[in-house]
Amino acid sequence: MPATTVAPDPVVELAGLEPVETIKRRWPMILGAMVTLAMIAGLGHELLSAGLAGLNRAVPASPWFYLCFALLYVTYPIGDLLIFRYLWRIPWLGGFIALNKKRIANDVVLGYSGEAYFYAWARERAHMVAAPFGAVKDVSILSGIAGNGATILLCAIALPLGYQLIPAQLLHTVMWSAGLTLLISVTIVALSKRVFSLPRRELWMIFNIHAARIVLTSILLALCWHFAMPGVSVGMWLFLSAGRLLVSRLPFLPNKDLLFANFAILIVGQDRALSEMIAFTAALTLLVHVVLIAVISAGSAIAKAREWHAAA
């Protein structure tokens, strides 16, 4: 009598696959939680490293300083919010919170860790967008191209006017850095059909928003400095704001913050007042980061507690 074969139970097979599928479904949440924990650790490290010591410096008295600072702070996430509202119609509040966390992660964890967090955030909301990786990648690359374009333009304007103020060795480094920046941007544009995922119309819209944000943040930063030190003209602060953008974007430049501070002191003078103002602005940014993360984390904990209470 032939042996009978027992058909596998489909329910048992599906049960064995369930943990793998659960992990696949939950990896965006796990990645987002990991970046959030790294963000909190990074903020804690900045605090323990006397990152808020700058608040003990001279505090600007003008309320216009704080208004311009607030506008400067929200310009970064609002620019991204406009972009992703245009692409995906993300919710205003939820998107603003996620993009603030993206900005903070990039500031205190590692470069592009914010993009990883936001990608995970978008993947958790698959009903909102089916394939977010291409859009997040394109937005990030276009941000770099816009910044590189502004850097090259500033080099073309500033070097003929101020090359005598720069030591020969540093001038050589600046020229090489500017050339490499131009080469990278030209290469990406030349390979745009292979690099970018979005249609050209959307790419131009994203680039324009990035470019407008660069101009707006440079102006707001100059106004912050002017209201903190009104003895220096707005025009001079605009020049220094452009110089700060130039120094921050060029590769191969050692000690960028120190280089900019020395350059600003050389142009403006008042080295102590200028150093205290820069330290205060940096410390105030860190303080706002800490407060925002605390408020966002508390709001998330309250919302989850309400969900558990409703489910019970």
Beta strands, then each sheet from edge to edge (+ up, - down):
end
